[in-house]
Amino acid sequence: MADLGIARMSTETELGGTLTRADLADVVHHKLGLSRAESAGVVERVLYHMCHSLSEGENVKLSGFGSFILRDKGERVGRNPKTGVEVAIAPRRVMTFRASQIMRDRIAS
């Protein structure tokens, strides 16, 4: 997997800030030499394709990063913790993320 320098972003990101689309586009701009507009377009297209695949019911796997997995949860009975009243929770589709072993190792170190 090519090192795009994402691990060496701004000080704010390293201190627990949020990595944004603009940050990703900036890395693409500096590492690949594309214009800022082209870099932002690349990031947007990647995110669009990921979202589109997920909306079509497909899981998304990024080797060395992790997998975005869709799960269908059935209807179930929940309980209001304050009043104790039982409430039906509608069936729904949820997305989960499972980090790859490589990502887990990087986070742990």
Contact map, one row per residue, 1 for C-alpha under 8 A:
1110000000000000000000000000000000000000000000000000000000000001000000000000000000000000000000000000000000000
1111000000000000000000000000000000000000000000000000000000000000000000000000000000000000000000000000000000000
1111110000000000000000000000000000000000000000000000000000000000000000000000000000000000000000000000000000000
0111110000000000000000000011001000000000000000000000000000000000000000000000000000000000000000000000000000000
0011111110000000000000000010001000000000000000000000000000000000000000000000000000000000000000000000000000000
0011111110000000000000010010000000000000000000000000000000000000000000000000000000000000000000000000000000000
0000111110000100000000000000000000000000000000000000000000000000000000000000000000000000000000000000000000000
0000111111000100000000000000000000000000000000000000000000000000000000000000000000000000000000000000000000000
0000111111101100000000100010000000000000000000000000000000000000000000000000000000000000000000000000000000000
0000000111111100000000000000000000000000000000000000000000000000000000000000000000000000000000000000000000000
0000000011111110000000000000000000000000000000000000000000000000000000000000000000000000000000000000000000000
0000000001111111110000000000000000000000000000000000000000000000000000000000000000000000000000000000000000000
0000000011111111111000000000000000000000000000000000000000000000000000000000000000000000000000000000000000000
0000001111111111100000000000000000000000000000000000000000000000000000000000000000000000000000000000000000000
0000000000111111100000000000000000000000000000000000000000000000000000000000000000000000000000000000000000000
0000000000011111110000000000000000000000000000000000000000000000000000000000000000000000000000000000000000000
0000000000011111111000000000000000000000000000000000000000000000000000000000000000000000000000000000000000000
0000000000011001111100000000000000000000000000000000000000000000000000000000000000000000000000000000000000000
0000000000001000111110110000000000000000000000000000000000000000000000000000000000000000000000000000000000000
0000000000000000011111110000000000000000000000000000000000000000000000000000000000000000000000000000000000000
0000000000000000001111111000000000000001001100000000000000000000000000000000000000000000000000000000000000000
0000000000000000000111111100000000000001000000000000000000000000000000000000000000000000000000000000000000000
0000000010000000001111111110000000000000000000000000000000000000000000000000000000000000000000000000000000000
0000010000000000001111111111000000000000001000000000000000000000000000000000000000000000000000000000000000000
0000000000000000000011111111100000010011011000000000000000000000000000000000000000000000000000000000000000000
0000000000000000000001111111110000010011000000000000000000000000000000000000000000000000000000000000000000000
0001110010000000000000111111111000000000000000000000000000000000000000000000000000000000000000000000000000000
0001000000000000000000011111111111000010000000000000000000000000000000000000000000000000000000000000000000000
0000000000000000000000001111111111110110000000000000000000000000000000000000000000000000000000000000000000000
0000000000000000000000000111111111000000000000000000000000000000000000000000000000000000000000000000000000000
0001100000000000000000000011111110000000000000000000000000000000000000000000000000000000000000000000000000000
0000000000000000000000000001111111000000000000000000000000000000000000000000000000000000000000000000000000000
0000000000000000000000000001111111100000000000000000000000000000000000000000000000000000000000000000000000000
0000000000000000000000000001110111110110000000000000000000000000000000000000000000000000000000000000000000000
0000000000000000000000000000100011111110000000000000000000000000000000000000000000000000000000000000000000000
0000000000000000000000001100100001111111000000000000000000000000000000000000000000000000000000000000000000000
0000000000000000000000000000000000111111100000000000000000000000000000000000000000000000000000000000000000000
0000000000000000000000000000100001111111110000000000000000000000000000000000000000000000000000000000000000000
0000000000000000000000001101100001111111111000000000000000000000000000000000000000000000000000000000000000000
0000000000000000000011001100000000011111111100000000000000000000000000000000000000000000000000000000000000000
0000000000000000000000000000000000001111111110000000000000000000000000000000000000000000000000000000000000000
0000000000000000000000001000000000000111111111000000000000000000000000000000000000000000000000000000000000000
0000000000000000000010011000000000000011111111100000000000000000000000000000000000000000000000000000000000000
0000000000000000000010000000000000000001111111110000000000000000000000000000000000000000000000000000000000000
0000000000000000000000000000000000000000111111111000000000000000000000000000000000000000000000000000000000000
0000000000000000000000000000000000000000011111111100000000000000000000000000000000000000000000000000000000000
0000000000000000000000000000000000000000001111111110000000000000000000000000000000000000000000000000000000000
0000000000000000000000000000000000000000000111111111000000000000000000000000000000000000000000000000000000000
0000000000000000000000000000000000000000000011111111100000000000000000000000000000000000000000000000000000000
0000000000000000000000000000000000000000000001111111110000010000000000000000000000000000000000000000000000000
0000000000000000000000000000000000000000000000111111111000000000000000000000000000000000000000000000000000000
0000000000000000000000000000000000000000000000011111111100000000000000000000000000000000000000000000000000000
0000000000000000000000000000000000000000000000001111111111110000000000000000000000000000000000000000000000000
0000000000000000000000000000000000000000000000000111111111110000000001000000000000000000000000000000000000000
0000000000000000000000000000000000000000000000000011111111000000000000000000000000000000000000000000000000000
0000000000000000000000000000000000000000000000000001111111000000000000000000000000000000000000000000000000000
0000000000000000000000000000000000000000000000000000111111100000000001000000000000000000000000000000000000000
0000000000000000000000000000000000000000000000000000111111110000000001000000000000000000000000000000000000000
0000000000000000000000000000000000000000000000000000110011111000001111000000000000000000000000000000000000000
0000000000000000000000000000000000000000000000000100110001111100001110000000000000000000000000000000000000000
0000000000000000000000000000000000000000000000000000000000111110111100000000000000000000000000000000000000000
0000000000000000000000000000000000000000000000000000000000011111111000000000000000000000000000000000000000000
0000000000000000000000000000000000000000000000000000000000001111110000000000000000000000000000000001000000000
1000000000000000000000000000000000000000000000000000000000000111110000000000000000000000000000000001111000000
0000000000000000000000000000000000000000000000000000000000001111111000000000000000000000000000000011011000000
0000000000000000000000000000000000000000000000000000000000001111111100000000000000000000000000001111001000000
0000000000000000000000000000000000000000000000000000000000111100111110000000000000000000000000001111000000000
0000000000000000000000000000000000000000000000000000000000111000011111000000000000000000000000111100000000000
0000000000000000000000000000000000000000000000000000000000110000001111100000000000000000000000111100000000000
0000000000000000000000000000000000000000000000000000010011100000000111110000000000000000000011110000000000000
0000000000000000000000000000000000000000000000000000000000000000000011111000000000000000000011110000000000000
0000000000000000000000000000000000000000000000000000000000000000000001111100000000000000001111000000000000000
0000000000000000000000000000000000000000000000000000000000000000000000111110000000000000001111000000000000000
0000000000000000000000000000000000000000000000000000000000000000000000011111000000000000011100000000000000000
0000000000000000000000000000000000000000000000000000000000000000000000001111100000000001111100000000000000000
0000000000000000000000000000000000000000000000000000000000000000000000000111110000000001111000000000000000000
0000000000000000000000000000000000000000000000000000000000000000000000000011111000000111100000000000000000000
0000000000000000000000000000000000000000000000000000000000000000000000000001111100000111100000000000000000000
0000000000000000000000000000000000000000000000000000000000000000000000000000111110011110000000000000000000000
0000000000000000000000000000000000000000000000000000000000000000000000000000011111111110000000000000000000000
0000000000000000000000000000000000000000000000000000000000000000000000000000001111111000000000000000000000000
0000000000000000000000000000000000000000000000000000000000000000000000000000000111110000000000000000000000000
0000000000000000000000000000000000000000000000000000000000000000000000000000000111111000000000000000000000000
0000000000000000000000000000000000000000000000000000000000000000000000000000001111111100000000000000000000000
0000000000000000000000000000000000000000000000000000000000000000000000000000001110111110000000000000000000000
0000000000000000000000000000000000000000000000000000000000000000000000000000111100011111000000000000000000000
0000000000000000000000000000000000000000000000000000000000000000000000000000111100001111100000000000000000000
0000000000000000000000000000000000000000000000000000000000000000000000000011110000000111110000000000000000000
0000000000000000000000000000000000000000000000000000000000000000000000000011110000000011111000000000000000000
0000000000000000000000000000000000000000000000000000000000000000000000000111000000000001111100000000000000000
0000000000000000000000000000000000000000000000000000000000000000000000011111000000000000111110000000000000000
0000000000000000000000000000000000000000000000000000000000000000000000011110000000000000011111000000000000000
0000000000000000000000000000000000000000000000000000000000000000000001111000000000000000001111100000000000000
0000000000000000000000000000000000000000000000000000000000000000000001111000000000000000000111110000000000000
0000000000000000000000000000000000000000000000000000000000000000000111100000000000000000000011111000000000000
0000000000000000000000000000000000000000000000000000000000000000000111100000000000000000000001111100000000000
0000000000000000000000000000000000000000000000000000000000000000011110000000000000000000000000111110000000000
0000000000000000000000000000000000000000000000000000000000000000011110000000000000000000000000011111000000000
0000000000000000000000000000000000000000000000000000000000000000111000000000000000000000000000001111101100000
0000000000000000000000000000000000000000000000000000000000000011111000000000000000000000000000000111111100000
0000000000000000000000000000000000000000000000000000000000000001000000000000000000000000000000000011111110000
0000000000000000000000000000000000000000000000000000000000000001100000000000000000000000000000000001111111000
0000000000000000000000000000000000000000000000000000000000000001110000000000000000000000000000000011111111100
0000000000000000000000000000000000000000000000000000000000000000000000000000000000000000000000000011111111110
0000000000000000000000000000000000000000000000000000000000000000000000000000000000000000000000000000111111111
0000000000000000000000000000000000000000000000000000000000000000000000000000000000000000000000000000011111111
0000000000000000000000000000000000000000000000000000000000000000000000000000000000000000000000000000001111111
0000000000000000000000000000000000000000000000000000000000000000000000000000000000000000000000000000000111111
0000000000000000000000000000000000000000000000000000000000000000000000000000000000000000000000000000000011111
